[in-house]
Amino acid sequence: MIKKISPIHIDVTLDENNIPEMIQWSAPDGGVKSEIAQAMLLSLWDGQNQETLKMDLWIKEMPVDQMKMFFHQTLVTMSDTYLRATQDDKMAATMKDFCDYFAEKLELKKK
């Protein structure tokens, strides 16, 4: 059986000091073509060594308030993914509680 390869492509434009100025990505099977992003968090699991390999990048012009929102939304998404992957309702709820706390402390949610 022939297996399909589904490419995901990320290009990072760097300045003279190797600081990211632009992040552009494509995932044709997901309908994404040459989209611009200001930040990315990429985590890959190395099962053999039992460790996470990661790459965190953001452009030098990314505002701090947007970085705070990015982190909050990423944490919420991670708690959703954790629930789907493990069916661990209790820990997912605990993670959601932390996300609410995080948003409250950073004053991200409207009153």
N, C-alpha and C positions, 0 to 999 in steps of 0.2 A: 504494500500500500504506500502510495506517495503521500508524504506529509507536507503540509503547506507551511511556509515560513511567512510570518506576518511582521514586516519591518516597522520599527519605530526609529526615527532619525532625529537627533538633536545636534544643532549647530550652535556654538557659543563664540561670539565675536569678542575678542579681547583687546584692551588698549595696550599701549607700549609697556605697561607695568603688569601685564597679564591679569588685569581686573576685568571681569565681564561687563561689557557694554550692551550686549543684546543676546537674547536667547530665542532661538527659533526652532520649532519642532514640527514634525509631520508624523502621522500615523494613518496611512492611506486606508487601511481596513476599518478604521474608526471614523473616517470622513474628515480627518484633520490634515490640512495641507498648508505648510509654511505659516503656522500661527506664531505670533510673537508672545513671549512671556517675560515677566520681570523676575521671577524666581522659580526655583525647582528644588525638590527634595527627592532624591532617588535612592531607594534602598533595595538591595538584592540579598537574598539569603544564600550563604555558602553552607550547604548541608554537610559537606565533608568535614569542614573545620568548625561547624556549629557557630558561625558568627555572621553578623550583618556587615555587608559592604555598602558604603554609602557615599553619596556625593551631594553636597548642598551648595547651591550657587544662587546668587542674586546679583542683579545689575547694580552698578554703583549709584545710579539715580533713583533707586527704589526708596520711596518715603517710608519712614519708620511706622507711621500709622497703617499703611498698607501691609507692612511686614507683620504687624500684630494681628491684623485680620487674616492674613494668609496662614499664620500659625494656628489661630483659633479654628479656622475652617478645616485645616489639615488634621487637627486633633479630633474634631467631630467626625470627619471621614474615617479616621483610623479606628474610632470606637465602633462605627458601623461595620467596617471591614472585619474587625475582631469578632463581633457578634456573628456575622455570616460565616466566618471561618471556624469558629469554635463552638457556637451555640451556647456560650457561657453568658447567660442573661445577667447574673449578678455582677460580674466584673465589667460587662459592657455598661450597665447602669452606673457603676462606680466611676467609670471613665467619663460618662456623660455628665455626671455631677461635677467632676473636675473641670470639664469644658465650660460648664455654667459658671463655676467659680473663677476660672481663667478670664472669661468674658466680663464678669462683674468687676474683677480687680483692674482690668484694663479699660473699663468703661466702654466696652464695645457694644453692649446691648442698649437699646433705647429704653428709657424709663417709662 
